[in-house]
């Protein structure tokens, strides 16, 4: 990898205000008796308020990388730091970052407000202020009249909007979005990307977006491509 590409993948030599910095990540899984190395020394830094997209074929390692960045899995080697410090557990994760998944992962027994509040519960604080914030966030994502509806009573786009509101609940510095439009039609998917990019810009939240959609990827400030467990500049 050339110095110029390395600087692009890492975030650019002039950028020093990194809120996320991953260095030389390796990850291997066992498949029967075979060892499958999914990530081959991936490094990535993201600056405050920056939007980054990662594209790549299925099985290239995109979701594995996102799970390592989120602290949901641990690398075989390499390091991940959030605002200069390593992951110290679920509460730090809940306060620092929000996640948006392709399959929403809403709790079916809870209404929209209750699902948004789950992020506050993980962070260890739920009170009147948090309940009001959950309602305000639902209004911000266009669901002010749907707060007491269960996920089964919401459309796919509405469920993803609840998931976005949940990701924003604890005022995170970073949002990690793993194929957030994968289960949505084109028009609804476009509206979710509009929402994510708009909110991140408005509130200066960094965004790492894993997507197959080249049009969505092109809307981020920096585009990267994952191929065979290696992160590359899309201009290669």
Secondary structure, DSSP 8 states (H G I E B T S, - for coil): --HHHHHHHHT-TT---EEEEEEEEEEEEEETTEEEEEEEEEEEEEETT-EEEEEE-TTSSHHHHHHHHTTSS--SEEEEEETTEE---HHHHHHHEEEEETT----TTSBHHHHHHHHHHHHT--SHHHHHHHHHHHHHTT-TT-TT-BGGGS-HHHHHHHHHHHHHTT--SEEEEESTTTTS-HHHHHHHHHHHHHHHHHHT-EEEEE-S-HHHHHTSSEEEEEETTEEEETT-
